[in-house]
Amino acid sequence: MSTVRKALFFSALGKYGEFGLFLLGTIVLSRLLSPKEIGIFAAANSIIAFAQTIRMFGTNDYLIQEKSLEVKDVRKALAVASVLSWILAGLLAAFSSVIANYFKEPLLQKVILLVAVSFLFLPISSTAHARLSRDMKFGTISIIGLLSALTNLSVAIILALNGFGALSIAWATFAANLALLIATAVLAPHYMLVRPHFVDLKKVFTFGSWVTASSIIRNIGYNGYLLIIARMLSFEALGLYMRAATIVERFTTILLDIIKSVALPSFAEIKRSGKPAGPAIMKTLALMAGCLWPVYAFVGLHAEPIVGLLFGDQWFDAVPVVQILAVSVVVSMNLPALLPTVLTAYGRVKIIFVFNVIMYATRVVGVLLAVQHGLSAVAIAVTISSIVAVPLYVWVLKSMFNIPILDFISTHVRAGILTALSLLPSLVFTAMGESEDWTYFAVLFFSGSSTFLIWIALSGFFIPAIADERRKGVANIYQKIQSFRR
């Protein structure tokens, strides 16, 4: 198994294992907490996300993409991340009451304080994980991540059962961050450094400034509009939106984490070797479109039974938002999920900043105009901002990586046909389920099974990259079996 393929396997195993635990927690907590309580934590988390972006200051990306990494470079990155983390923890503590008063919710202060304490020790584990990613030690990363996610799940459910409300998720987040630090110290002690180096930090700040500026814009575009929902509608509305985002955008976030964790060091290695990145980019886009478009189309088509099965009937107002957000992911053609990572690997962080300004400015303005018309209008504004980004990224593909636009279009047309054909049987089962009053599980089981079988049969024909990866996967399994027998 090639290094990149093995890395993808372990990264996907870890991330989707974490997602499975997260989904289990979501199912349970949706029945223990109200939409308002979910919304309160979501608002606090959105505020902390801004500080989190500044806290990191691009240090992880710097460590991964640096051509020749020495211990002193890691200590410099740790110095930058540590100082910023301590300052931001203090600022969050100082202004937590002001934030709570602005949103007219006293509980926000306690939630912010709990999560902000993690800033004091997170730099140590985050720099260790950057070094593990650079060395593609994704098996170790996956184990650490799963232990942290299991801690999060256990603490959240136990405290929610005991009436802690929104604070149950805040305490769970703190416990998960602490578990991350402890697990890293036990499983990867040689990757952990605790002594920062405060000399000659210009190179780290130069790289990190553009990465951070771009990330701040992205956070304004995402977390900013969530805070708009909380302030101009209600915490309950934000809770409903976040449950819709859990189904659609959470899956995208998991995909982004997998892609970034593997693609950033992989494309950085391609850059260092002097090889062209175009073929690797097109293959990745083809795999993403061929594998993910059918999933998002299925989610949009079956939003009602998915919401009912996962969260219960009290969350049905989130169904239209799920459907619109699923469309948003498809029309973006997966470009925002991949191209920023590739550009970071090539050190072109200024381009990412400009693109983020355009896309997320459109998003914030659109949400401000749409929020008075309800959550569905907000989701439509998010979709429009995703469409705005597409021609910008296509220009990058052609001008920087010499990828013909016709090749890009052809790949996604084939993915669209594959998606449509894969979903045809599920339309029949959906109609049968409605006429015969099937349970949510029955509708999803028969529709999902038929979609998967058709996709298995046709995906290799429409997307050759899928057939290629499938053949290599089977060959690797066969080799493992043969070596085991010997």
Secondary structure by P-SEA (a helix, b strand, c coil): ccaaaaaaaaaaaaaaaaaaaaaaaaaaaaaaccaaaaaaaaaaaaaaaaaaaaaacaaaaaaaacccccaaaaaaaaaaaaaaaaaaaaaaaaaaaaaaaaacccaaaaaaaaaaaacccaaaaaaaaaaaaaacaaaaaaaaaaaaaaaaaaaaaaaaaaccaaaaaaaaaaaaaaaaaaaaaaccccccccccccccaaaaaaaaaaaaaaaaaaaaaaaaaaaaaaacccaaaaaaaaaaaaacaaaaaaaaaaaaacaaaaaaaaaaacccaaaaaaaaaaaaaaccaaaaaaaaaaaaaaaaaccccccccaaaaaaaaaaaaaaaccccccaaaaaaaacaaaaaaaaaaaaaaaaaaaaaacccccaaaaaaaaaaaaaaaaaaaaaaacccccccaaaaaaaaaaaaaaaaaaaaaaaaaaaaaaaacccaaaaaaaaaaaaaaaaaaccccccaaaaaaaaaaaaaaaaaaaaaac
